[in-house]
Amino acid sequence: MYHVGLDVGDKCSSIEILDEHGKHFKHLEIKGRCGVLLDRIEKAVPKPFAICFEASSGYGYLHDGLSKIAQRVQMAHPGHLRLIFKSKRKHNRVDAEKLAKLQYLDEVPQAYAPREEIRNWRATIEHRHKLLGRRTASKNQLRALLKEQGVEAPEGLWNKKGMNWLKHLELNESQALRRDILLTDIQTLNEQIKRVEKHLKKVADSHPQVALLMTIPGVGIRTAEVFCAYVDNINRFGRIKQVGTYFGLVPRQDASGNVNRLGHITKDGPSTVRKMLTEAAWQGIRRSPGIRRFFEQIRHNDPQRKKIALVAAAHYLTRVMTAMLRSGECWREPAPPAPPLRKTPDA
């Protein structure tokens, strides 16, 4: 079997081919992407072959296309490719060669490649968050406009009554122009967000795991769907704690000898999931006595540990949601700890 390393570029891609003994066999430079790249690989690379490439934007189409022509496809995790990122020689051909050698040695730090349905689900979730960010930016600009004029915004500024008040607020020509454009942006984004959420509701209804996770206090449909979309197949995690590591909710660790330093969380994986889990943890602390007890146990009545306890609660939710997906059981409120037994005096 031939072992192929592929370094994909915007305009040109490098391919390094090793023979069955790991020796250099052939090098190719291919101009173009997508269909052109796949067509050249199918015609120019000898068969059978296994191929490795680095996960990047558009990896799904490339993975699906290569799976049809290669005997084995491996997608390398970019954050774990130390051979490439720490090298003093950063070149497409060098990177392709190293990918081929990692593939030959079976040492590729593989990234998970979900099927097309899950990729589309994730992309739609991320698109909704981008729309929310744009709407928030427009709202902040409107509030800044009010502050420029010393106008105090009423409560409920973004409901129907508040928007009507904004629309009829007396401003000069320049300020009115900015206000009208921002209001139009907000109304348009509201409609787009409703359209996206309607589609996400349809997708979530086809995944019973979403309804299962929504039985947890504080976990709504948005948190449940983003967790299910990014976890996808729960059986790909060997242990429950690995899911928290996957989402970057574990602390950085620097251990040497007798010293073990723990820092901030790693923040690996999708930031959208961490954000939603943190928001769900806040709601769970308010609504669930069990989650509240866990939060207080970590905080130790210290205001400085509030953020630490919140992240710990989000990690706790991750473990609970993982266990629920494995077992298929609904949320059960944890029982409070039994009070300590009192010692009776000897008779």
N, C-alpha and C positions, 0 to 999 in steps of 0.2 A: 504493500500500500504506500502511496505517496503522501507526504505530509506538507500541507500548504499553509503559509502565513500570508494574510491579506491585510494591508494597511490602506484603508479607504480615505481618499482625499476628495475635495470638492471638484477638482478638475482632472486629477490624475491619481490612479491607485497603483500601488506596488504589490507584486506577488512574488513570493519566494517559495520555490518548490524543492523539497528534500526527498531523496529516495528512501527505500525501505531501511537503509542503514544509517540514516540521518545525515548523509552527505549532500552537498549542494548538487542539484540536478539542473535547475533552470530558473531564470529570473525574467519576469515580465513587467512591463509598464503599460498600463491601460488608461487611455484617455476616455473620460465619460463616466457616468454613474448609472445606477439602476439597471435598466434593460440592457444597455450596451455592455456593462461590466459583467452581468450574468451570462450574456451570450458569448463573450470572449473567454470566460472561465470554462464554460461547457465545451468549447471547441479547442482551446489551447492547452488545458491541463490534462495530463494523462490520467486514465482511470485504472483502478479505483483510487480515490483519494479522500483524505480527511482534511478539513479546512478549519482554521481558527482566525477570528477577527475581533477587533475591539468594539465593545458596545458603545454606540454613539447615536446621534439623532438619525432616525430612519432605520434603526437596526431591524425592526420587525419585517419589513419588506425584503431586506437582504437575507435575513435568516430563513424566511419561508422559501425564497427562491433558491438558495443554496441547498436547502434540505431536499430539493427535488433532483439535484444532480450529484451531490456528494454523498459518500457513504456515511460520514459523520460530520456534524457541524458543531463547533464549540465557540461560544461567545465569551470573550474574556472581560472580566470586571475591570474597568479603567482605574478604579481607585486602588486595586491590588497589584497592578502591573509594575512592581518596583523596578524590574529590569529595564523598563522603558523610561519611567519618570525620573529615576535617579541616575540614568546614564548621562555621561558628558557628551555623547554623540547622539543627537536627536535628528534622525533622518528617516524618510519614508522607507527606504530600502533596508536600513538597519533595523527598523521596527518590524518590518515584515519578516526578516530573517529570525529575529528573536521570537516572534509569535510562532513561526514554524518549528523552532527548536523546542519551545514550551509544549507545543502540540505533540511533537515526537516523543518527548520525555513524559507525556501525560501529566504535566504539572500546570495546566492552565487554570488560573483562578476564575472559575466559570461564573457567569452572571445568568440569572434566570430569564428565560425567554417565554413569556406568556403567549397564549394563542391570540389570534387577531381580535376575537370578540372582547377579551379582557383588555387588550391594548386600546381599543376604541372606547371602552368604558372609562379607563384611566384618563385618556385624553379629554373626554367630555367633562370629567370631574375637574381637571386642571383648567379647562376653558372657563368653567363657571367661576373658579376662584380668580381668574384674571379679570373677568367681567366685574366681580365684586370689588376688586382692587381699583379698577377704573371708576366705578361709581363712588367709592369712598374718596378718591382723589377729587372728583367733581364736587362732592359735598364739602370737603375741606376748603376748596377754593371759594365756595359760596359763603362759608362761615368767615373766611378771611375778608371777603368783600364787605360783610356786615360790620366786622371789627374796624375796618378802615373808616367807616362812617359813624362809629360809636353807637351802632344800633344793637340793642340786646335781642337776641333771637328768642322767640317764645318756645315753650315746651311743645313737643310734637311737631317739630319743624318739618319733618319729612312725611307727615301724613297729608291727607287731602286738604285739610284746612290750612296747615302750615305752608304747603306749596302754593295755595291760592294767595296767602298773605305775601309770600315772596314775589309772586307774579305782579301784584298791584302795589308793591313798595315804590315810593317816589325816589327816583335816582336821576342823576344826570345822564346825558346821552351815552357817554362812554361806559359808565357803570351799568346802565340798563342793557347795553349790548352784551357785556360779559355775563350778566345775570340771565338773560334770555337764552344764550347759547348753553350755559351750564345747566339750566333747567331742562332744556331740550335733551341734552346728553343724559341726564338722570332719568327722564321719562323713557327714552329709548333703551337705556341699559336695563331699566326695570322690566320692560317687555321682553328683552332678550334673555334675562335671567329666568323669568317665568317660563319661557319656552324651553330653555335648557333643563330646568328643574322638572318640567313635565316629562321630558324624554328620560331623565334620570329615574324618575318615579316608575316609568314603564320598565326600564331595565332592572331596577331593584325588585320589582314584583316578580320577576322571573328567577330571582335568587332567594330561596327561602332562608338562607343564612342571615340575610339582612334583617328580616323580621325577628329571627331568633335573638340577635344582638340588641335589638331595640327593647327587649324586656329588661335590660339593665337600666337602673335609674340614671337619668342624665344623658343617655345615649339616644340620639335621634336618628332619623333616616340618613342625614348627611354623614354623620360619623360612622354609622354602620356600613354604609355603602363604600366609603373610602377605605375602610379597614378590609372589607371583603375583596375589593378590587385589587388592592396591592398585595394582600396575602395570597389570593387566588387559591392555590392548592395547599391546604394547611399541612398535609402530610409531607411536604418537602422540607419541613423543619423537624429536625430530630428531637429537639427538646423545646419545652414551652418558653424558656428564657431566651432562646435564640431569636424569637420574634421581636422582643424588646431591643436586642442588639441590632437587628435588621432595620428597625426604625430609628436608631440612634438615640435611644432613651437611657443608655447605660453610661456611666462616667468613664472618662479617659483614665488609663492606669499606667503608672510608671513605677515598676517594681524592680528593685535591684538590691540583692543581699537581704538585709533585715529591714530595708526601707520600702514602704508601699504607699505611694502617693496617688490619690484619687482627685481628678480635676473636674472640669465641666463635662457635660454629656458630649458624646462624639458627634451628634447631629448627622449621622450617616442616614442614607435612605431619603425618601421623599419628605420634604418639610411640610407638605399639606397634611399628611397623616399626623405628624407631631402636633401641629396646630389644632387639628380637630380633636385629638385625644386629650389635649390640655384643656380645651373648652369643655369637653364632656366630663373631665375630672372635676372641674369647678361645679358643674351642675350636679354631679354625683355626690359631692361633699355636702351640698345643700339638701339633697333628697334622700340619701341613703345613710342610715346610722352606721352601717358597716364600713362604708367608704370614709365616712367622717372619722370613725375611730382610727382607721389606718392613717389618715392624714394627721390627726392629732398626735398619734404615736411617733411619727417621724418628726413633727415640729417641736415636740418637747416644750410647748409653751414659750418658745423663743421666736419673736417676730422676725429675726434675721434668717430663720430657717423656713420661712413661709414658701419661698419659691422652690427650695429643695424638696419640701414636702409635697408641693403640687406636682412636680415632675415625677416624684416617687408614686404618687397616686395615679398619674397617667400610665406609668409603667405597670402598676398593679392592675389597672383596667386592661392593659394589653395582655397580661397573663390570664386574666379571667376570660376575656373574649376568645383567646386561643383555646383554652380548656373547653369552653362552650362549643366552639366549632368542632372540636375533636369528639366530644361526647354527644352533641345534639341536645343537651339539656338546657332548659331556660334558667334565667337568673334566680338564685336562691339567696335571700338575705342572710349574711353570716350571723351566727348566734353570738351574743355578747359573751366575753370570757366569764367563767364561773368565779364568784367571789372566793378569796382565800379562806381556807378552813381555820376556824378559831381553836386554839389549843385550850382544852379544859384543864383546870387545876387538878392535881392529883388529890384523890380523896384522903 
